[in-house]
């Protein structure tokens, strides 16, 4: 069995998040360079970068309650409007502006992801591929973020007025595609299968909180490592990498575009891993993706620990980090949305975003150090612990995936 939502459903979700994420990642890439211009030290700027990530991904705890109550389309639209207002205020009133950006992210991100996956059957390869395509769209959108960040840092504060145009575009996409996106609101597996509203249909309750908790504990370690790409890796590129190329000094912010570039290049591999093989199973199960993904992150920081000034070290590290992100994050989002009872998807996703919040906070706290090489070594060690944690919970994750497939057939 597979569901067939409106042909434009995935495309509209991808277009909306691509434009919004460009503004987000450009802001993150520029923040540690913009804030020192206001009188902050570099260490304070790194901490504030971590605080922004932490706040933006903690807000879904509240935003998800709103989304599950009022509907994912409306919550996505409200989130995009809040983001537009927040980015518009950054240049003149940075603290209120960042607060509105965090609130907007808390509404927009879980609502859009729940809207994307809600049109598909839980645990289906089609849902997994839709999540992978959303990830590709996020990274296509954020691909120019390093260049945009370099443009913002090099000029006056008024250049920040370019940022609100991006979430405003996302709001227009959602508003214009309102009818085509209604499939994201289906509240039962039967509705997702037939793509029609069926009143009073009883929904099965999957979603093991124990499995979700085990996934989120390991995810905190993963996001602690990954979020250093927004601060520690940028500072490493600025201070310790030979950026001179043919007489031109490459801006440190440009390296931020390596991550989305590698995600785009590796997405076909992720699609192949998610191909259906038998009984609704995908080629590579969730636990194996988590373990291998964390192993790649370990390799990324081990490379940085051993690296020299040659930029190829940093490029190789970004490649491993990107492959690890694609395996862990895309697979985990598909799992969380499949484990959630329908009508509670955004709330389950808020737990996932809380792990990003915790990891972002830790990356800001521990990243505020001048000894970046030691930080990379400790990060590799922490990710090794996270890798072991995922391996220990392999059986729990497999049982939950089997439960979801069984419930789908029963519906």
Protein Blocks (a to p, Z undefined) as FASTA:
>chain_A
ZZdddfklmmmmmmmmmmmmmmmmmmmmmmmmmmmmnopafklmmmmmmmmmmmmmmmmm
mmmmmmmmnopklmmmmmmmmmmmmmmmmmmmmmlmmmmmmmmmmmmmmmmmmmmmmmpc
ehiaklmmmmmmmmmmmmmmmmmmmmmmmmmmmmcfklmmmmmmmmmmmmmmmmmmmmmm
mmmmpcbfklmmnopacehiacddehifklmmmmmmmmmmmmmmmmmmmmmmmmmmmmmp
cfbgghiacdfklmmmmmmmmmmmmmmmmmmmmpcfbghiafbdfklmmmmmmmmmmmmm
mmmmmpcfblklmmmmmmmmmmmmmmmmmmmmmmmmmmpcghilmmmmmmmmmmmmmmmm
mmmmmmmcfblmlmmmmmmmmmmmmmmmmmmmmmmmmmmmmmmmmmmmmZZ
